[in-house]
Amino acid sequence: MAESSNRVRQLKGALLLIGILVFGSVVAFFVMHQKKTKSGQSGDAAIINQKAMITLEGIHHTAIKEGVREWSLDAESADYHLEDNKVFFNTMRVVFYSEGGDAIFLSAPSGTWHTVSNDLDVSGHVMVKNRQYELQTEKLTYNHEKRMCVTDAPVIITSEAIKITADNMRYDLGRDVIDLDNVAGIIDEDIEL
């Protein structure tokens, strides 16, 4: 009897030791992998990932207000910072839905989603397209409450009939109206607008 309880204790001790070793190996592997990943990054990306609480790949989000889909977002990857209520996106695409049912497409290399307000800040080579024209700029802010896209950076707007440049832009998605300052451009007289 004493011999079998001794074996049971030895077996339990061996299993506990094996469990600790396996757990330690997994933790060591995870820590080494994180160090390799972070050391391969440079500058801002390494700093952002060090502060990130959650890093995700293949993101999809839809913003709904009072039961109406207002915009949806897809991104290759995101770093979610819980303490700042911000999500930092890489290679993002956004579709804004107008009240009339038209879709407005936005793409940018990077952006920030403010999770409390649902506002977006995007930067890089920003492209905005709808069925009539294409807009290019280097940065843009979407105010969710006002349903407005704003930039104080220069913009270029092109379509089949026009090419316009302006110093800045305010695009009211609810009214589908664009306000521009210091506009210059070319209009093709042969094409009806």
Phi, psi and omega in degrees: 000311181297326181293320180289324177290329175295318178295319179298316178296319179295318178297316178298317179297317179296317179296320178296316179297317178297317178300317179295317179297317179296314179299316179298320179295318179297315179297316180298318178298315180298315181296316179295320179296318179297319179296319178296316180298314182289324180289338178281349181262161178228158171057227186298323182298319179294319179295315180299313182293330177293329181268347185294138176272322181220133174243129184233156175236150179063067187266143170220131179219140175236129178264125181237132179234121181052042176080002181249128178289119182259322177200157174226152187227139172232141179213153178293318179206164181208146172245119183260119180256102184298316185294332181263353185055045180228148172237127180259122185254151171241135179049081185248151175227133181234140173243120175263139180250121181280165179296332179278357178097355178286148177257138176241125186256134178235138173224146180202151178293329181209159180192167179232130175254123177271106191293333180286314183268344186069017176281156178233141169239126179235154181207168184105216177274087185275129178238133174234128182228143166227191185289347183253326187209174177230136180241138177235140175202177181260342177203155183201144177240134175253120176265110186294318182298317181272351185053054185225137172259132184224141170216143173258007176270157177301147179234152173235125179243127180230150172210190178297329187251346186222159165219114185237141170242151178210158181285332181198178184205147170229121183241109179275105183292329180294319180263350184056051181233135178248130173252131181232151175242143179053063185274138172220149179176185181234134176240129178282113183292339184279349182250132178283136178271000000 
